[in-house]
Amino acid sequence: MPPEPAPNTPNITRIAFRLPNGRRIDRRFCVEDPVQVLYDYLESDVTLELPPFRLQTSFQPKKVFDDKSQTLRDAGLTSSVVLIVDEIIEDEAVVA
């Protein structure tokens, strides 16, 4: 996990995560980081006790960020954004 960039660092984005319990946490990331870093950040905080989850936008149409190799820039996460930490319900993962 790379350290959080300083506020005046070029090419950073601030991402706010809305957790399933309603809590919100914020962090800065480099726009060249892969989406995987967002998942790693959340999963590394054992105090969050998160179930299996996906990250998605809070506005319609909802965009799910499941290509974890894509950079934050390529995913369109270059300015301050709120992402929903959406619990994956097992039934949702089953394809009919």
C-alpha positions in Angstrom: 0.0 0.0 0.0 1.6 3.3 -1.1 1.6 6.1 1.5 -1.1 8.8 1.2 0.2 11.6 -1.0 0.6 15.1 0.5 -2.3 17.5 -0.3 -0.1 19.6 -2.6 1.2 16.7 -4.6 0.4 16.9 -8.4 -1.9 14.3 -10.0 -3.8 13.3 -6.9 -7.5 12.7 -6.3 -9.5 12.6 -3.1 -11.8 9.7 -2.7 -14.5 9.5 -0.1 -15.8 6.0 0.7 -19.4 5.6 2.0 -19.3 2.4 4.1 -22.2 0.0 4.5 -22.7 1.2 8.0 -23.1 4.8 6.8 -19.6 5.9 8.0 -17.5 7.9 5.5 -13.7 7.9 5.2 -11.6 10.0 2.9 -8.1 9.6 1.5 -5.9 11.0 -1.3 -4.5 8.7 -4.0 -2.3 9.2 -7.0 -4.3 9.1 -10.3 -1.8 6.7 -11.7 -2.5 4.1 -9.0 -4.6 1.1 -10.1 -8.2 0.7 -8.9 -6.8 -2.3 -6.9 -5.2 0.2 -4.5 -8.7 1.4 -3.4 -9.7 -2.2 -2.6 -6.4 -2.8 -0.8 -6.8 0.4 1.2 -10.2 -0.7 2.5 -9.3 -4.3 3.1 -6.1 -3.3 5.0 -8.1 -1.6 7.7 -9.2 -4.6 9.8 -11.2 -2.3 12.1 -13.7 -1.7 9.2 -14.7 -5.4 9.3 -16.0 -5.2 5.7 -17.9 -8.1 4.1 -17.1 -8.9 0.4 -17.7 -5.7 -1.5 -17.5 -3.8 -4.8 -17.0 -0.1 -5.3 -19.5 1.9 -7.3 -20.5 5.5 -7.9 -23.2 7.1 -5.8 -25.0 8.6 -8.8 -27.1 7.2 -11.7 -26.2 5.4 -13.8 -24.1 3.5 -11.2 -20.7 2.6 -12.4 -19.0 -0.4 -10.7 -15.2 -0.3 -10.6 -14.3 -4.0 -11.1 -11.4 -3.6 -13.5 -8.8 -3.4 -10.8 -5.9 -3.1 -13.2 -7.3 0.2 -14.6 -5.6 3.4 -13.3 -7.8 5.8 -11.4 -7.3 8.3 -14.2 -8.5 5.8 -16.8 -11.5 4.9 -14.5 -12.5 8.6 -14.5 -11.6 9.1 -10.8 -9.5 12.3 -11.3 -11.4 14.7 -9.1 -13.0 14.4 -5.7 -15.6 11.6 -5.8 -17.7 9.6 -3.4 -17.7 5.9 -3.9 -20.2 3.5 -2.3 -18.7 0.4 -0.7 -21.5 -1.9 -1.7 -21.8 -5.3 0.0 -21.9 -8.2 -2.4 -24.9 -10.4 -1.6 -24.2 -14.0 -2.5 -27.4 -14.3 -4.5 -26.4 -11.3 -6.7 -23.2 -13.1 -7.8 -25.2 -16.0 -9.2 -25.8 -15.7 -12.9 -29.2 -17.0 -14.0 
